[in-house]
């Protein structure tokens, strides 16, 4: 589902896996945007008491960084904000994730096109942009900070935090609870 009238998406597809909701976050190399979103979303889910009910994974559409930790600048930005960025290791998106996840969220429109091209068509609403849940700029791209400076990573973190809050609320509702960020 795309955001309606400029507002963020308010719902997520129902889980297809009893007792566990599965979310995948996808960017290009899985060392900046999607791992930042993974760390923040996982922390926000834990804060909301949903960590045992929602599984978050991240990956990249490319294979250049498979097995590497996240970009040092991304990790430093997360660490300064109080998050643990030490456990991440990059991996590549696989077509079977389209069947194994309830929701696949791409960081930008190019990533979204790559994910959709990776496998068979999925039911509407399961594959969309991460920022479809952004209360400030729904439906936009998360800019890739890789070739820029620290300010780009801070911008991404701000987008990810506010979007994660809206997403946690939607997941709590889908799982039968309610949460206001």
C-alpha positions in Angstrom: 0.0 0.0 0.0 1.3 3.4 -0.9 0.8 6.3 1.5 -2.5 8.1 1.0 -2.8 11.9 0.6 0.8 12.6 1.6 0.6 10.7 4.9 2.7 7.7 5.9 1.4 4.1 5.4 -0.6 3.2 8.5 -0.7 -0.6 8.1 1.4 -3.6 7.2 0.3 -6.9 5.6 -0.8 -9.6 8.0 1.9 -12.1 9.0 2.0 -15.3 7.2 4.1 -17.0 9.9 2.2 -17.8 13.1 3.8 -16.1 16.1 6.5 -14.2 14.2 6.4 -11.2 11.8 9.4 -11.1 9.4 10.7 -7.8 8.1 13.6 -7.4 5.6 15.4 -4.1 5.0 17.3 -3.7 1.7 19.8 -1.2 0.3 22.6 -1.5 -2.2 25.6 -2.9 -0.3 24.2 -3.6 3.2 26.8 -1.5 4.9 25.1 1.9 5.5 21.3 2.4 5.2 19.7 -1.0 5.7 22.0 -2.0 8.6 21.3 1.4 10.3 17.6 0.8 9.9 18.0 -2.8 11.1 19.8 -1.7 14.3 17.3 1.2 15.0 14.2 -0.8 14.2 15.4 -3.7 16.3 16.1 -1.4 19.3 12.7 0.3 18.9 10.9 -3.1 18.7 12.7 -4.2 21.9 11.7 -1.0 23.6 8.1 -1.7 22.6 8.2 -5.3 23.9 8.0 -6.7 20.4 11.5 -8.1 19.9 10.3 -11.7 20.4 7.5 -11.3 17.9 9.2 -9.4 15.0 12.3 -10.6 13.2 14.3 -8.0 11.4 17.0 -8.7 8.8 18.9 -6.6 6.3 20.7 -7.1 3.1 22.0 -5.5 0.0 21.2 -6.1 -3.6 24.9 -6.2 -4.5 27.5 -8.7 -3.2 30.5 -6.4 -2.8 30.5 -6.2 1.0 29.2 -9.7 1.9 30.6 -10.7 5.3 31.9 -7.2 6.2 30.8 -5.1 9.1 28.9 -1.9 8.4 30.6 1.2 7.2 32.7 2.7 10.0 30.8 6.1 9.6 27.4 4.4 9.9 28.6 2.4 13.0 30.0 5.6 14.6 26.8 7.5 14.0 24.8 4.7 15.6 27.2 4.4 18.5 27.1 8.2 19.2 23.3 7.8 19.4 23.5 5.0 21.9 22.9 2.0 19.5 25.0 -1.2 19.3 26.3 -1.5 15.7 28.8 -4.2 16.4 27.0 -7.4 15.4 26.2 -6.5 11.7 27.7 -8.5 8.9 26.7 -7.7 5.3 24.7 -10.1 3.3 23.1 -10.2 -0.1 19.4 -10.2 -0.8 18.1 -13.5 -2.2 14.9 -14.0 -4.2 13.6 -16.5 -1.6 13.3 -13.6 0.9 10.2 -12.5 -1.1 8.5 -15.7 0.1 10.2 -15.9 3.6 9.3 -12.3 4.7 6.0 -10.6 5.5 7.4 -7.2 4.6 10.4 -6.2 2.4 11.3 -2.5 2.7 13.8 -1.0 0.2 15.8 2.1 1.0 15.3 3.7 -2.4 13.5 3.3 -5.7 16.4 1.6 -7.4 16.6 -1.0 -4.6 12.9 -1.4 -4.8 13.1 -2.2 -8.6 16.0 -4.7 -8.0 14.0 -6.5 -5.3 10.9 -6.7 -7.4 12.9 -8.0 -10.3 14.6 -10.7 -8.2 11.6 -13.0 -8.1 7.9 -13.5 -8.8 5.4 -10.8 -8.1 4.3 -10.5 -4.5 1.0 -9.5 -3.1 0.5 -5.8 -3.0 1.8 -4.1 0.1 4.5 -6.7 1.0 7.3 -5.0 -1.0 7.6 -1.2 -0.7 9.8 1.6 0.3 11.0 2.0 3.9 10.0 5.6 3.8 6.4 4.7 3.0 6.2 4.8 6.8 8.0 8.1 7.2 5.7 10.7 8.9 7.7 13.6 7.4 8.4 12.5 3.8 6.4 9.4 3.0 7.4 7.5 -0.1 10.8 9.1 -0.6 14.2 7.6 -0.9 16.6 7.2 2.0 19.7 8.9 0.5 22.8 6.9 0.3 25.4 8.6 2.5 28.3 6.4 1.4 30.1 9.0 -0.8 29.4 11.9 1.5 30.4 13.1 4.9 29.2 12.6 8.5 26.2 14.9 7.9 24.7 12.4 5.5 24.8 9.6 8.1 23.2 11.9 10.6 20.4 12.7 8.1 19.9 9.0 7.5 19.7 8.2 11.2 17.1 10.9 11.7 15.0 9.5 8.8 15.4 6.0 10.1 14.5 6.8 13.7 11.2 8.6 12.9 10.3 6.0 10.3 11.0 3.1 12.7 8.7 4.7 15.2 5.8 4.7 12.8 6.7 1.2 11.6 6.7 -0.1 15.2 3.3 1.3 15.7 2.0 -0.3 12.5 3.6 -3.7 13.5 2.1 -3.5 17.1 -1.3 -2.9 15.6 -0.9 -5.8 13.1 0.2 -8.1 16.0 -2.8 -7.2 18.1 -1.4 -4.5 20.3 -1.1 -0.8 20.1 1.9 1.4 20.5 2.3 5.2 20.2 5.9 6.3 19.6 
